[in-house]
Amino acid sequence: MTSIGFALAAVTAALFLLGPSARAAPLEAYGRLPSTEQVAISPNGQLLALVTTDGDKRVIIVQRVADRATVRAFAVGATKVREINWAGPDHLLLTTSATLSTPMQLTAAWQEWYFGLDINVKTGLQRQLLQGVPNSLNTLSQFPTPRVIDGKPYAFVEGTLFEDNTGRLALFKVDLETGKTTLAAAKTHDTIDWLVDANGEPLAEADFDAPGSLWTLKINHGGHWFAAKSMTTGISHPEILGLGRDGRAILLSDSQGDDLVVRELDPDAQDWSAPIEVQQDIDLIFAPSAGGLIGAHALVGDEDHYTFYTPADQVFWNALAKAYPGQRVTYVSASADRTQIVVLVDSPTEGPAYALVDRATHRATWIATAYDAVKVGDVSPVQPVSYKAKDGLALTGYLTLPTGKPPKNLPLIVFPHGGPAVRDTLGFDWWAQAMASRGYAVLQVNYRGSNGFGGAFLSAGFGEWGRKMQTDLSDGVRYLAAQGTIDPKRVCIVGASYGGYAALAGATLDPGVYRCAVDVSGISDMRRFVAWSKTQSDVSSQRYWDRFVGADGPTDPRLVAISPAAHAADADAPILLIHGKDDTVVPFEQSLIMADALKKAGKPYEFVVLNNEDHWLSRGETRLEMLEATMAFVEKNNPPQ
């Protein structure tokens, strides 16, 4: 019997015969869209759905598991596919998005709208979810929830229902065989979410009265809704996460001190359970058919920890992960009986690839690599780093080293992540790998305020924008310089979103560290941004922003102190501004403001506009344009040799 991983190893061993590349792969090998973006297996384990690209245009491919023959192929072009999910054995649900304007005064006039598409892979018929439903938009507020009821596939979709010329959240039930759509639930204007049970009945509803910060959970008992939990909340409120481990309990997030935890509430119980998981940087795994919780994945330090609530699942996963020593194995998708499991295996020498594991035979077969054009020898080594900030706080991060160069006196690119309440992880990062391929060491720091290191570490970032969150980065530069790894006179900073803000702050608020800065879609004027964000989000989000940036509102003078545009005259390094015109997260005007401030101050800068691009660099053409502009600017101002 072949052990797990043998079949995949045989494929990759063949690649080794080619030997390492004579020179680094071109930037487009890293910078265009992944050749395979997503993979999902059907509930019966017979079909695989793949979101593939040629680097720019997307194609949905459906293959038979038995022989990998293509059953269907659907070209979707530049459409942004956010999720694929199966509803029964024959229906594939696609969630897509587009940046659009609307004359309706529902929320922002220009925003990212989400849409649902049902593909019948047996007939090839495609239907847009909520299309033509009276008094409703065809847009989604959540990913569709699939259910199979009496053998028939359905999708439950949260959308907008209009009554008396006002819109409110509603839950719709879509019969995927006929396309018939009915209203499943529509409650008060305070309703923010629903949960559907395994039989397709609305089970729970969450309401939030924003002005009073009152959150209420209601449960459906035979058509009668009653309030099971109600509380006044602070910055955050509980959220419905899905069905619990028994397939009928309500799974919820809740605050406990500085941390968020996961609890269960039995529909017949008086109170919810003790915490079953700590939610900081945790991914919950649900059964693909009934929808109940089957496991959880947490990143503890640099180690992936998977907990499965069935002993047999845990034993199997432990054996699977053990079969790939030194590689990161991530759960992606599974059949309903979990005998077929799709995993993403991230090799430190070859990059990420998808594999299908057969639980019965303990065999793994290769599905597709994530980046076809990145070959063996094109992946630079990544190693964990740890050091202490100036105030003594322990920090961790990752250092990507250029292949073929000794780790001494290297030029460095500091590459802070966005968020800021997310984190970097050990493994393949297309952007970091691209920069390292040009001869640079790349430092990614999980600065204070990053998620995944406990609530205390997250809250340590509150009020530290442009302050200790910034010096956490430059403390990393000083640490690597003291080790002799990098040349402190040859350092640039590159980042996107919050990372873009950090790049601007590095050149204006933390002088003497960087030779150049590249800001992709970052914030330059904090007062303007906080004022704008308050028009786009709910009360709890506004409180979160006030706490994180350390201000009492958009007029707080402390925001000027941490606004790079207000300190453009202090810029001590040339700056490259890159921004997508379709950005709905950080307005394009933030880069216009910074460009105008730098121009008035007589400081060197360049400005690249990405047409038809959003905040997430979702288009292959403009993603590559960003990367090429970034590296040309860095190489001009901080040559790798």
C-alpha positions as CSV (number, residue, x, y, z in Angstrom):
1,M,0.0,0.0,0.0
2,T,1.3,3.4,-0.9
3,S,1.7,5.8,2.0
4,I,0.2,9.2,2.1
5,G,2.1,11.7,0.0
6,F,4.0,9.2,-2.2
7,A,2.1,10.0,-5.4
8,L,2.6,13.7,-4.9
9,A,6.2,13.2,-4.0
10,A,6.8,11.3,-7.2
11,V,5.5,14.2,-9.3
12,T,7.7,16.7,-7.5
13,A,10.7,14.4,-7.7
14,A,10.4,14.6,-11.4
15,L,10.7,18.4,-11.2
16,F,13.9,18.1,-9.3
17,L,15.5,16.3,-12.3
18,L,15.3,19.6,-14.1
19,G,17.7,21.2,-11.7
20,P,17.5,24.7,-10.2
21,S,16.9,27.5,-12.6
22,A,19.9,29.2,-14.0
23,R,18.3,32.5,-13.2
24,A,15.3,33.7,-11.2
25,A,11.9,33.4,-12.8
26,P,10.5,36.5,-14.4
27,L,8.4,38.8,-12.1
28,E,5.2,37.7,-13.9
29,A,5.7,34.1,-12.6
30,Y,5.0,35.5,-9.1
31,G,3.0,38.6,-9.9
32,R,0.2,37.4,-12.1
33,L,-2.8,35.6,-10.6
34,P,-2.1,32.0,-9.3
35,S,-2.6,29.4,-12.0
36,T,-5.0,27.6,-9.5
37,E,-6.8,29.8,-7.0
38,Q,-9.3,27.5,-5.4
39,V,-10.3,23.8,-5.3
40,A,-13.5,22.2,-3.9
41,I,-14.6,18.6,-4.0
42,S,-18.3,17.7,-4.4
43,P,-20.1,16.2,-1.4
44,N,-20.3,12.7,-3.1
45,G,-16.5,12.9,-3.7
46,Q,-16.9,12.4,-7.5
47,L,-16.1,15.8,-8.9
48,L,-13.5,18.5,-8.3
49,A,-14.1,22.2,-9.1
50,L,-11.0,24.3,-9.8
51,V,-10.7,28.1,-10.3
52,T,-7.9,28.4,-12.8
53,T,-6.3,31.3,-14.5
54,D,-3.9,32.1,-17.3
55,G,-2.5,34.8,-15.0
56,D,-5.3,37.2,-15.8
57,K,-8.5,35.5,-17.1
58,R,-10.3,32.9,-15.0
59,V,-11.8,29.6,-16.0
60,I,-13.9,27.3,-13.8
61,I,-13.0,23.7,-14.5
62,V,-15.0,20.7,-13.2
63,Q,-13.2,17.3,-13.3
64,R,-14.1,13.7,-12.5
65,V,-12.1,12.5,-9.5
66,A,-11.8,9.0,-11.0
67,D,-9.9,9.9,-14.2
68,R,-9.4,13.7,-14.0
69,A,-11.4,14.1,-17.2
70,T,-12.9,17.6,-17.6
71,V,-16.7,17.5,-17.3
72,R,-17.3,21.2,-17.8
73,A,-15.3,24.3,-18.3
74,F,-16.8,27.8,-17.8
75,A,-14.8,30.9,-18.8
76,V,-15.6,33.8,-16.5
77,G,-12.9,36.1,-17.8
78,A,-11.9,38.9,-15.4
79,T,-14.8,38.2,-13.0
80,K,-13.5,38.2,-9.5
81,V,-14.4,34.8,-8.0
82,R,-14.5,35.1,-4.2
83,E,-15.7,31.6,-3.2
84,I,-16.8,28.3,-4.8
85,N,-19.0,25.8,-2.9
86,W,-21.0,22.8,-3.8
87,A,-24.7,22.3,-3.1
88,G,-25.4,18.6,-3.7
89,P,-23.5,16.6,-6.3
90,D,-24.5,18.7,-9.4
91,H,-24.7,22.3,-8.4
92,L,-21.7,24.6,-8.0
93,L,-22.2,28.0,-6.3
94,L,-19.9,30.8,-7.3
95,T,-19.7,34.0,-5.3
96,T,-18.3,36.9,-7.3
97,S,-17.8,40.6,-6.8
98,A,-17.6,43.8,-8.8
99,T,-16.9,47.4,-8.0
100,L,-20.0,49.3,-8.9
101,S,-21.7,52.6,-8.3
102,T,-25.4,52.9,-7.6
103,P,-27.8,55.8,-7.3
104,M,-29.6,54.2,-4.4
105,Q,-28.7,55.6,-1.0
106,L,-28.4,52.3,0.7
107,T,-24.8,52.5,1.8
108,A,-21.8,53.9,-0.1
109,A,-22.6,55.0,-3.7
110,W,-19.4,53.2,-4.9
111,Q,-18.6,49.9,-3.3
112,E,-17.8,46.2,-3.8
113,W,-21.1,44.3,-4.6
114,Y,-21.3,40.6,-4.2
115,F,-23.3,38.3,-6.5
116,G,-24.2,34.6,-6.6
117,L,-24.2,32.2,-9.5
118,D,-25.5,28.6,-9.6
119,I,-24.0,26.3,-12.2
120,N,-25.7,23.0,-12.9
121,V,-22.6,21.0,-13.9
122,K,-24.8,18.2,-15.3
123,T,-26.7,20.4,-17.8
124,G,-24.4,23.4,-18.0
125,L,-27.3,25.8,-17.1
126,Q,-26.2,28.9,-15.2
127,R,-28.6,31.0,-13.0
128,Q,-27.8,34.2,-11.1
129,L,-29.1,34.0,-7.5
130,L,-31.8,36.5,-6.6
131,Q,-32.2,37.6,-10.2
132,G,-35.7,39.0,-10.9
133,V,-36.9,38.6,-7.3
134,P,-39.6,41.3,-6.8
135,N,-38.6,44.2,-4.4
136,S,-35.1,42.9,-4.0
137,L,-31.6,43.5,-5.3
138,N,-29.6,40.7,-6.9
139,T,-26.7,41.3,-4.5
140,L,-25.6,39.2,-1.6
141,S,-24.6,40.3,1.9
142,Q,-23.1,36.9,2.9
143,F,-21.8,33.8,1.1
144,P,-24.7,31.4,0.2
145,T,-25.5,28.6,2.6
146,P,-26.1,25.3,0.7
147,R,-28.5,22.7,2.0
148,V,-29.9,19.4,0.7
149,I,-33.5,18.9,1.7
150,D,-35.3,15.7,0.9
151,G,-32.7,15.1,-1.7
152,K,-33.1,18.5,-3.4
153,P,-30.3,21.2,-3.4
154,Y,-31.1,24.6,-2.1
155,A,-29.2,27.8,-1.4
156,F,-30.1,30.2,1.4
157,V,-29.1,33.7,0.5
158,E,-29.0,36.9,2.6
159,G,-30.0,39.9,0.5
160,T,-31.9,43.1,0.5
161,L,-35.7,43.4,0.5
162,F,-37.4,46.7,-0.1
163,E,-40.5,47.7,1.8
164,D,-41.9,51.3,2.0
165,N,-39.0,52.4,-0.2
166,T,-36.4,51.3,2.4
167,G,-34.1,48.3,2.2
168,R,-33.5,45.7,5.0
169,L,-31.8,42.4,5.3
170,A,-33.8,39.3,4.3
171,L,-33.2,35.6,4.0
172,F,-34.2,33.9,0.7
173,K,-34.5,30.2,-0.1
174,V,-33.5,29.3,-3.7
175,D,-34.5,26.0,-5.2
176,L,-31.5,25.3,-7.4
177,E,-33.3,22.8,-9.6
178,T,-36.1,25.1,-10.6
179,G,-34.6,28.5,-9.7
180,K,-37.7,29.4,-7.7
181,T,-36.9,31.8,-4.9
182,T,-39.0,32.4,-1.8
183,L,-38.7,34.6,1.2
184,A,-37.5,32.5,4.2
185,A,-37.3,35.2,6.8
186,A,-37.5,39.0,7.0
187,K,-37.5,40.6,10.5
188,T,-36.6,44.0,11.9
189,H,-34.3,46.6,10.5
190,D,-31.8,45.6,13.2
191,T,-31.4,42.1,12.0
192,I,-27.8,41.4,10.9
193,D,-27.6,37.7,10.4
194,W,-29.5,34.3,10.3
195,L,-28.6,30.7,10.8
196,V,-30.4,27.9,8.9
197,D,-30.5,24.4,10.4
198,A,-29.6,21.2,8.6
199,N,-33.2,20.8,7.4
200,G,-33.3,24.3,5.8
201,E,-35.4,25.9,8.5
202,P,-34.3,29.3,9.9
203,L,-33.0,28.5,13.4
204,A,-31.5,31.7,14.8
205,E,-31.5,35.4,14.1
206,A,-29.1,38.1,15.4
207,D,-30.3,41.6,15.9
208,F,-28.1,44.6,16.7
209,D,-29.5,48.0,17.8
210,A,-26.4,50.1,17.0
211,P,-27.3,53.3,18.9
212,G,-27.9,51.4,22.1
213,S,-25.2,48.8,21.4
214,L,-27.8,46.1,22.2
215,W,-27.2,42.7,20.7
216,T,-30.0,40.0,20.8
217,L,-30.0,36.4,19.7
218,K,-33.5,35.0,18.8
219,I,-34.3,31.3,18.3
220,N,-37.1,29.9,16.3
221,H,-39.3,27.3,18.0
222,G,-42.0,26.1,15.7
223,G,-42.4,29.4,14.0
224,H,-42.3,31.4,17.3
225,W,-39.2,33.5,17.8
226,F,-38.0,34.3,21.4
227,A,-35.0,36.2,22.7
228,A,-32.5,33.6,24.0
229,K,-29.6,36.0,24.7
230,S,-29.4,39.8,25.0
231,M,-26.6,42.0,26.0
232,T,-25.1,45.5,25.7
233,T,-21.8,45.3,23.9
234,G,-18.7,47.4,23.6
235,I,-16.4,47.5,20.5
236,S,-17.6,44.1,19.2
237,H,-20.6,42.0,19.6
238,P,-21.1,38.2,19.3
239,E,-21.5,36.7,15.9
240,I,-23.3,33.6,14.6
241,L,-20.6,31.3,13.2
242,G,-22.6,28.3,12.1
243,L,-24.0,25.0,13.5
244,G,-22.3,23.4,16.4
245,R,-20.7,20.0,16.8
246,D,-24.0,18.1,17.1
247,G,-25.3,19.8,13.9
248,R,-28.1,21.5,15.8
249,A,-26.5,23.8,18.4
250,I,-25.9,27.5,17.5
251,L,-22.2,28.3,17.3
252,L,-21.3,31.8,18.4
253,S,-18.2,34.0,19.0
254,D,-18.0,35.9,22.3
255,S,-15.6,38.1,24.2
256,Q,-13.7,36.8,27.2
257,G,-11.3,39.3,28.6
258,D,-8.9,40.3,25.7
259,D,-9.7,37.2,23.7
260,L,-12.6,36.1,21.5
261,V,-13.9,32.6,22.2
262,V,-16.2,30.1,20.5
263,R,-19.3,28.9,22.4
264,E,-22.3,26.7,21.6
265,L,-25.9,27.3,22.5
266,D,-28.3,24.4,22.5
267,P,-31.7,25.7,21.2
268,D,-33.3,24.2,24.3
269,A,-30.7,25.4,26.8
270,Q,-30.9,28.4,29.1
271,D,-27.3,29.6,28.5
272,W,-24.5,29.0,26.1
273,S,-21.6,26.6,26.8
274,A,-18.2,27.2,28.2
275,P,-15.6,28.1,25.5
276,I,-14.8,25.3,23.2
277,E,-12.2,27.2,21.2
278,V,-10.3,30.5,21.5
279,Q,-11.0,32.3,18.3
280,Q,-7.9,34.4,17.9
281,D,-6.5,33.4,14.5
282,I,-8.6,30.3,14.2
283,D,-10.4,28.8,11.2
284,L,-13.5,26.7,11.9
285,I,-14.1,23.6,9.7
286,F,-17.7,22.6,9.0
287,A,-19.2,19.5,7.5
288,P,-19.9,20.1,3.8
289,S,-23.4,18.8,3.8
290,A,-25.2,19.1,7.2
291,G,-23.0,22.1,8.1
292,G,-22.1,21.1,11.7
293,L,-18.7,22.0,13.2
294,I,-16.2,19.1,12.7
295,G,-12.9,20.8,13.5
296,A,-10.8,23.9,14.0
297,H,-7.4,25.1,12.8
298,A,-5.2,27.5,14.8
299,L,-1.7,28.8,14.1
300,V,0.2,28.7,17.3
301,G,3.5,30.5,16.7
302,D,4.6,28.9,13.5
303,E,2.9,25.6,14.0
304,D,-0.4,24.6,12.5
305,H,-2.7,22.9,15.1
306,Y,-5.7,21.0,13.8
307,T,-8.4,19.8,16.3
308,F,-11.0,17.4,15.0
309,Y,-13.9,16.5,17.3
310,T,-14.1,12.9,16.0
311,P,-11.2,10.8,17.2
312,A,-11.0,9.0,13.8
313,D,-10.7,12.3,12.0
314,Q,-8.0,13.4,14.4
315,V,-5.9,10.3,13.9
316,F,-6.2,10.5,10.2
317,W,-5.2,14.1,10.0
318,N,-2.2,13.6,12.3
319,A,-1.0,10.8,10.0
320,L,-1.6,12.9,6.9
321,A,0.4,15.9,8.3
322,K,3.2,13.6,9.4
323,A,3.5,12.3,5.8
324,Y,4.8,15.8,4.7
325,P,7.6,16.6,7.1
326,G,8.9,20.2,6.9
327,Q,5.9,21.2,4.8
328,R,2.8,23.1,5.7
329,V,-0.4,21.1,5.1
330,T,-3.7,23.0,5.0
331,Y,-7.2,21.6,5.0
332,V,-9.1,22.9,1.9
333,S,-12.2,20.8,1.2
334,A,-13.7,17.3,1.8
335,S,-16.5,15.0,0.6
336,A,-19.5,14.6,2.9
337,D,-18.2,11.4,4.4
338,R,-14.7,12.8,4.5
339,T,-13.1,9.9,2.7
340,Q,-11.8,12.3,0.0
341,I,-9.9,15.4,1.3
342,V,-8.3,18.2,-0.6
343,V,-5.3,19.8,1.0
344,L,-2.8,22.5,0.1
345,V,0.8,21.4,0.6
346,D,3.3,24.3,0.9
347,S,6.8,23.0,0.2
348,P,9.6,25.3,1.3
349,T,11.5,24.5,-1.9
350,E,8.7,24.1,-4.4
351,G,5.9,26.3,-3.3
352,P,2.2,25.4,-2.8
353,A,0.3,22.6,-4.6
354,Y,-3.1,21.0,-4.2
355,A,-3.4,17.3,-3.5
356,L,-6.3,14.9,-3.1
357,V,-6.0,12.4,-0.3
358,D,-8.0,9.2,-0.4
359,R,-8.7,8.2,3.2
360,A,-9.5,4.5,2.3
361,T,-6.3,3.8,0.4
362,H,-4.1,6.3,2.1
363,R,-3.0,7.6,-1.3
364,A,-2.4,11.2,-2.3
365,T,-2.5,12.4,-5.9
366,W,-1.5,15.7,-7.3
367,I,-4.2,18.1,-8.5
368,A,-2.4,21.3,-9.5
369,T,0.3,23.7,-8.4
370,A,-0.8,27.1,-7.3
371,Y,1.9,28.9,-9.4
372,D,2.8,26.9,-12.5
373,A,5.5,29.2,-13.7
374,V,7.4,29.1,-10.4
375,K,9.8,26.1,-10.6
376,V,12.2,24.5,-8.3
377,G,15.0,27.0,-7.7
378,D,12.6,29.9,-7.9
379,V,11.4,29.6,-4.3
380,S,13.6,31.5,-1.8
381,P,14.1,30.1,1.7
382,V,12.0,31.6,4.5
383,Q,13.0,31.4,8.1
384,P,11.4,32.6,11.4
385,V,13.0,35.5,13.2
386,S,12.4,36.8,16.7
387,Y,13.7,39.9,18.5
388,K,12.6,42.4,21.1
389,A,11.3,45.8,20.5
390,K,12.9,48.8,22.1
391,D,10.4,48.7,25.0
392,G,11.1,44.9,25.5
393,L,8.0,43.5,23.8
394,A,8.8,40.1,22.1
395,L,8.2,40.2,18.4
396,T,8.3,37.5,15.7
397,G,8.4,37.6,11.9
398,Y,9.8,35.9,8.8
399,L,12.9,36.6,6.8
400,T,13.0,35.6,3.1
401,L,16.6,35.3,1.9
402,P,17.6,35.6,-1.8
403,T,18.7,32.3,-3.3
404,G,22.3,31.9,-3.9
405,K,23.5,34.8,-1.7
406,P,25.2,34.4,1.6
407,P,23.2,36.0,4.4
408,K,25.6,38.8,5.0
409,N,25.2,42.6,4.4
410,L,22.2,42.0,2.2
411,P,19.9,44.8,0.9
412,L,16.6,44.6,2.8
413,I,13.0,45.3,2.0
414,V,10.8,45.7,5.1
415,F,7.3,44.3,4.1
416,P,4.7,44.9,6.8
417,H,1.3,43.2,6.4
418,G,-2.0,45.0,6.0
419,G,-4.9,44.8,8.4
420,P,-3.4,45.7,10.8
421,A,-5.3,43.0,12.8
422,V,-4.1,40.1,10.7
423,R,-0.7,38.3,10.7
424,D,2.0,37.0,8.4
425,T,2.7,33.2,8.3
426,L,5.5,31.0,7.5
427,G,5.3,29.8,3.9
428,F,5.0,30.9,0.3
429,D,4.1,34.6,-0.2
430,W,4.0,35.6,-3.8
431,W,5.0,39.2,-3.2
432,A,7.8,38.5,-0.8
433,Q,9.1,35.7,-3.1
434,A,9.1,38.1,-6.0
435,M,11.1,40.7,-4.2
436,A,13.6,38.1,-2.9
437,S,14.0,36.8,-6.4
438,R,15.5,40.1,-7.4
439,G,18.3,39.8,-4.8
440,Y,16.7,41.3,-1.6
441,A,16.2,40.0,1.9
442,V,12.6,40.5,2.8
443,L,11.4,41.1,6.5
444,Q,7.8,40.5,7.5
445,V,7.1,41.5,11.1
446,N,4.1,40.6,13.2
447,Y,4.1,44.0,14.9
448,R,2.0,44.7,17.9
449,G,-1.6,44.9,16.9
450,S,-1.3,41.8,14.8
451,N,-3.9,39.1,15.2
452,G,-3.1,35.5,16.2
453,F,-0.9,36.1,19.3
454,G,-3.6,36.7,21.9
455,G,-5.8,39.5,22.8
456,A,-3.1,41.3,24.9
457,F,-0.8,41.5,21.9
458,L,-3.6,42.7,19.7
459,S,-4.6,45.4,22.1
460,A,-1.0,46.5,22.5
461,G,-1.4,48.1,19.1
462,F,-4.3,50.3,20.1
463,G,-3.2,53.9,19.8
464,E,0.1,52.9,18.3
465,W,-0.4,53.7,14.7
466,G,2.7,55.6,13.5
467,R,4.2,55.1,17.0
468,K,5.3,51.7,18.4
469,M,3.7,49.8,15.6
470,Q,6.1,51.7,13.3
471,T,9.2,51.3,15.4
472,D,8.5,47.6,15.8
473,L,9.5,47.5,12.1
474,S,12.6,49.6,12.4
475,D,13.6,47.7,15.5
476,G,13.7,44.6,13.2
477,V,16.0,46.4,10.8
478,R,18.3,47.2,13.7
479,Y,18.2,43.6,14.9
480,L,19.2,42.2,11.5
481,A,21.9,44.8,11.1
482,A,23.4,43.8,14.5
483,Q,23.4,40.2,13.3
484,G,25.3,41.2,10.2
485,T,22.5,39.8,7.9
486,I,21.6,43.1,6.3
487,D,23.3,46.4,5.4
488,P,21.4,49.1,7.4
489,K,22.3,51.6,4.7
490,R,20.4,49.7,2.0
491,V,16.9,49.3,3.3
492,C,13.5,50.2,1.7
493,I,10.0,49.6,2.9
494,V,7.1,48.3,0.8
495,G,3.5,47.6,1.9
496,A,-0.1,47.6,1.0
497,S,-3.2,48.9,2.9
498,Y,-2.0,49.3,6.5
499,G,1.4,48.2,5.2
500,G,1.1,51.1,2.7
501,Y,0.5,53.5,5.6
502,A,3.5,52.0,7.4
503,A,5.6,52.6,4.3
504,L,4.6,56.3,4.2
505,A,5.1,56.6,8.0
506,G,8.5,55.0,7.6
507,A,9.6,57.8,5.3
508,T,8.0,60.6,7.2
509,L,7.5,59.7,10.9
510,D,10.5,57.3,11.5
511,P,13.4,59.0,9.8
512,G,16.8,57.8,9.0
513,V,15.9,54.1,8.3
514,Y,14.8,53.8,4.7
515,R,16.3,54.7,1.3
516,C,12.9,54.5,-0.4
517,A,9.2,53.7,0.4
518,V,6.5,52.1,-1.8
519,D,2.9,52.7,-0.6
520,V,0.2,50.5,-2.3
521,S,-3.3,51.7,-1.4
522,G,-2.3,53.1,2.0
523,I,-3.7,55.8,4.2
524,S,-2.0,59.2,4.2
525,D,-4.5,61.5,6.0
526,M,-5.9,59.9,9.1
527,R,-8.4,62.6,9.9
528,R,-9.9,62.4,6.4
529,F,-9.9,58.6,6.5
530,V,-11.5,58.3,9.9
531,A,-14.2,60.7,8.9
532,W,-14.9,58.8,5.7
533,S,-14.9,55.4,7.5
534,K,-17.6,56.6,9.9
535,T,-19.9,57.1,6.9
536,Q,-19.3,53.5,5.6
537,S,-19.6,51.3,8.7
538,D,-21.7,50.6,11.8
539,V,-21.2,52.0,15.3
540,S,-19.2,49.1,16.6
541,S,-16.8,49.5,13.6
542,Q,-16.4,53.2,14.3
543,R,-15.6,52.5,18.0
544,Y,-13.0,49.9,16.8
545,W,-11.3,52.5,14.6
546,D,-11.3,55.1,17.3
547,R,-9.7,52.7,19.7
548,F,-7.1,51.3,17.3
549,V,-5.9,54.7,16.0
550,G,-6.0,56.2,19.5
551,A,-8.4,59.0,18.7
552,D,-11.8,60.4,19.9
553,G,-13.1,61.0,16.4
554,P,-12.0,62.5,13.1
555,T,-11.4,66.0,14.6
556,D,-9.0,64.7,17.2
557,P,-5.7,66.5,16.8
558,R,-3.7,63.3,17.6
559,L,-4.6,62.1,14.1
560,V,-2.6,64.9,12.5
561,A,0.5,63.6,14.4
562,I,0.2,60.2,12.8
563,S,-0.8,61.4,9.3
564,P,2.1,61.0,6.8
565,A,0.6,63.7,4.5
566,A,0.8,66.2,7.3
567,H,4.5,65.4,7.6
568,A,5.4,65.3,3.9
569,A,8.0,68.0,4.4
570,D,9.8,65.6,6.7
571,A,10.1,62.8,4.1
572,D,13.7,61.7,3.9
573,A,13.4,59.1,1.1
574,P,11.7,59.0,-2.3
575,I,8.2,57.6,-2.3
576,L,6.3,55.6,-4.9
577,L,2.5,55.8,-4.6
578,I,0.4,53.1,-6.2
579,H,-3.4,53.0,-5.9
580,G,-6.3,51.2,-7.6
581,K,-9.0,53.5,-8.9
582,D,-11.7,51.0,-7.8
583,D,-10.5,50.8,-4.2
584,T,-13.5,50.8,-1.8
585,V,-11.5,50.1,1.4
586,V,-9.0,53.0,1.3
587,P,-10.3,55.7,-1.0
588,F,-8.1,56.7,-4.0
589,E,-8.1,60.2,-2.8
590,Q,-5.7,59.2,0.0
591,S,-2.9,58.8,-2.6
592,L,-4.0,62.1,-4.3
593,I,-3.7,63.8,-0.9
594,M,-0.2,62.4,-0.4
595,A,1.0,63.2,-3.9
596,D,-0.2,66.8,-3.5
597,A,1.5,67.1,-0.1
598,L,4.8,65.7,-1.4
599,K,4.6,68.0,-4.5
600,K,4.1,71.1,-2.3
601,A,7.0,70.1,-0.1
602,G,9.3,69.6,-3.0
603,K,9.9,65.9,-2.2
604,P,10.7,63.3,-4.8
605,Y,7.8,60.9,-5.5
606,E,6.2,58.9,-8.3
607,F,2.5,58.0,-8.7
608,V,1.2,54.9,-10.5
609,V,-2.6,54.6,-11.0
610,L,-4.1,51.1,-11.4
611,N,-7.2,51.4,-13.6
612,N,-10.1,49.1,-12.8
613,E,-8.3,47.6,-9.8
614,D,-9.7,47.2,-6.3
615,H,-8.1,47.1,-2.9
616,W,-7.1,43.4,-3.1
617,L,-5.2,43.5,-6.4
618,S,-7.7,41.0,-7.9
619,R,-6.7,41.5,-11.5
620,G,-3.6,39.8,-12.9
621,E,-2.7,42.6,-15.3
622,T,-2.7,45.4,-12.7
623,R,-1.2,43.2,-10.0
624,L,1.8,42.6,-12.2
625,E,1.8,46.3,-13.1
626,M,2.1,47.1,-9.4
627,L,4.9,44.6,-8.9
628,E,6.9,45.7,-11.9
629,A,6.6,49.4,-10.8
630,T,7.6,48.5,-7.3
631,M,10.7,46.6,-8.2
632,A,11.8,49.2,-10.8
633,F,11.5,51.9,-8.1
634,V,13.3,49.9,-5.4
635,E,16.1,48.8,-7.8
636,K,16.6,52.4,-8.9
637,N,16.8,53.8,-5.3
638,N,18.4,50.8,-3.6
639,P,20.2,48.6,-6.1
640,P,20.6,44.9,-5.0
641,Q,24.3,44.8,-5.9
